[in-house]
Amino acid sequence: MAHIEIIDQTIRDGNQSLWGMRMQAGMALPVAPLMDRAGYSVVDFVGSSMFEVMVRHAREDPWEGLDLIVRALPNTRVRAGMRCHGIITMSVTPNDLMDLWVRRLCAHGVRSFWIHDPLHCNLDKLHRLAKVAKEYDAEVVLALMYSVSPVHTDGFYANAAARLSASADVDRLILYDMGGIMVPERIKTLVPAILENCNGKPIEVHSHNVTGLAPLVYLEAINQGLNIIHTCARPLANGSSLPSIEMTLRNLKLAGHTYGIDSTVLAPISEHFERVARTAGFQIGVPNEYDLWMYEHQVPGGMTGTLKNQLAQHGMEERLDEVLQETANVRRELGYPAMATPFSQLVGVLAVMNVVTGKRYASIPDEVIQYAYGWYGAPVAPIDPAIMDRIDSHPRAKDFRNSQPPNPSLSEIRKQYGNVSDDELILRFLVAEHHIDAMRAAGPVRRDYPVLQDPTLEKVRQIMTASTAKHLMLATEDFKLELRR
Amino acid sequence: MAHVEIIDQTLRDGQQSLWGMQMRAGMALPVTPLIDRVGYDVVDFVGSSMMEIMVRNFAENPWEGLDLIVESMPRTKLRAGLRNTGIISMSVTPECLMDLWVTRLCEHGVRSFWIYDVLHWNIDKTHRLAGIAKQYDAEVVAALMYTVSPVHTDEFYGQKAHLLSNSPHVDRLIIYDTAGVLTPERCQTLIPSIQAHCNGKTLEIHSHNVVGIAPLTYMAAIDLGVNVIHTCSRPLANGASLPSVEMTLRNLKLLGHTHRLDAKLLPTIADHFERVGKTAGYTLGVPNEYDLWIFEHQVPGGMTGTLKNQLAQYGMADRLDEVLREVAAVRRDLGYPGMATPFSQLVGVLSVMNIVNGERFKTIPDEVIQYACGHYGQPVAPIDPNILDRIMSAPHAKEIAAHPPPQPSLETLRAQFGGVDDDELILRYLIAQPFIEKMHAAGPVPRTFPTFLDPQLERVLDLMEDSTARHLQLSDAELKLELRR
């Protein structure tokens, strides 16, 4: 019987897994004060990709959005997450800019960070960022990125846990299962191995409910002594996302565990997000049927959509299963990188190109060459020699071999972007300037998002969106409907 | 690596679990020739409750519907299911009528039967009915109704497997998990115990995917040597129903198992039922999130809906959880009957009455008294002595105890119902005559069910159903919509 701490992922990973990070601040702000009263220890919210999406697609200043959310959650730590070597998908970011990113987030009120390295090798970077966060007394959580491969053994994670938790600046570790491929049986050996080596630090567990087993994984993790779990409000839970807070509390209670969540505020929060989703046309999370295929390819839920889109561009949607099979092959050949940014993207792009061109490794993206030459750190297992030969003989190989990613100082970067504030500097680093101009022109961030409350109006909106007919009439005894363009 | 045989439950348990048995023959007939070519060994279809509903709700002759379905599926064995003590929900049916029911089903072309008794008591009745089916060379499957209680041990099921399979008329046994509470772990001990006692007869497994683990239960059962599993077409799978055939085939393939289904036909079948479901306003199956609560109350999915409706009649819809808890208590008090007809209904009605009255066992239905008097067979565990006192001191108790269910001869029944043919006799036994007259007046069974193919029309239909506004006008730059009642 344990007391369970719950971390809310509705507006970060729920939004990332189901809404493609399109949640605008105004979609969350109306219920943020309720979320603040729910009793979550931490509400995860910020990531650099979300910043990009807000500027590019929503024309919304993410710094302003962050300030509004932080102000609306005075009793709850707001969390940000980052990869230790980059804030832009697929590339390596200068150390100074990474540090600046953490500092600016702290200055805007972020009080908790989770930091990951899919290779678990860049300890210097992880611990350096932890130290920066500690200048502001923020909580630091380092991630054990769960993956299944011959090298990702319990011993591998025990060793990583020992090294990651060794710094005094690290408060916690998190067992992070982005692919939803953790199973309760593995928890029975993995968690004890981690607990023995984590220097007594608390361990969080975060498991996507991709095959429906995450709730069982949580219950088993609690049996094994972990007591911090991640959930989402129901409309943003399940499917590619995490378990729902609603069902999790019910299961905890039945298993005899306790928690400090005020469940009376959950229904209005979920109802709000459901209305937002229906109005905006965003997905509402539903559980998936158990699917062994997920364990084979280990592609995170959100990424399957990306692969589908990439294939559609080549008119090859029907070859998705082949691409997923190829991701498993490419991942093995590249030394089993965990399927998280940037490696999920690299492996995915290679797999699509291999299938589309019909010739394996006919084209190799620069980032894959950089990975092979250690720009992201040492691969967890050696790259397949035949593939390494292909990479060595690639025309671009000489540009990256025996070199390091550029690591300009902050003053050099400042010179490059002109005399702008640090917040602006980060935006310009992340997003092209014309997007930022369009964002400024759009005016202040909206504080709310008008939702259609009446189900009739909502259906009318759907018809208006879907209809292509010029004129449509339908009548029954007590009902007449007319559509005209 | 096993060769797995698959039994289709789309037309029977899928629609029972999700569509309240309201699938009309014309909803299935357009795709039954396809279902026939998929390669299912058996397609389950008939039950007496389904016959009742066809007559009452749709004025549709179920014998004619059965003939049409049988004709459209010449390659596949069609199955019917029955409780060995009765064909009307909560009562005991004369044996000669049970025999007639089996005979008539065989005459109409049914070639497979599953026969159950929740108490696993009336083995003689099961074997008698099996003998009749065997006169027509039909397959007979006797059911082990899975439930969790202190008395339903592996030994209990081992012993019942021995008794049930101990007749040359019984071809197979089925492990039947109505509530979806059979876990892969329990399979490890349960299945070997059954196998050791089943006289070498083939085992089937049927597990509702109520908490999302039925696919894992199937995989565990296959590993243990059970090679016959039950699935549904996707729109009628999951939730309160069984796993989908689509995902099941994928999982089987990944594990290296083989099957003889032609998967190419499945999308057309699923698309059809999805259109029917949407047009008729029926539930389409989606998986549920894992829920420990189900293990506690063991109420089959379909029944939760019935309990909700009953509570709503008393304006107590908010007290469902209390009723579900009471279900667990009543079930224990009554000696742990398995939660299937008639006991799921009896326990459910008692629980609702206990909560509504605010006093336990104040109202006691006659059928509960009959149960206590052993008219359904012997309870698997003794009824709680205090509750038994309460039941037997009910006003009708003595009278009921003195009158075990009558066993009139078929001649007596024929005289009672007038000179009608046997099919008509069965209908009249099941349903009040005015319904049957209306059915005959309604003419032949429709062969199809018109569905909306156009997504736009589909939305209009939703709108017409949901809207309560008298007049609604909405327009934007390119579309004008008007609604009038």
Interface residues (C-beta under 8 A of the other chain):
Chain A: N209 G212 L213 P215 L216 L219 A237 N238 P243 S244 M247 R250 N251 L254 A255 V286 P287 N288 E289 Y290 D291 L292 W293 E296 P455 T456 L457 K459 V460 Q462 I463 M464 A466 S467 T468 A469 L472 L474 T476 D478 F479 K480 L481 E482 L483 R484 R485
Chain B: N209 G212 I213 P215 L216 A237 N238 P243 S244 M247 R250 N251 L254 L255 V286 P287 N288 E289 Y290 D291 L292 W293 E296 P455 Q456 L457 R459 V460 D462 L463 M464 D466 S467 T468 A469 L472 L474 D476 E478 L479 K480 L481 E482 L483 R484 R485
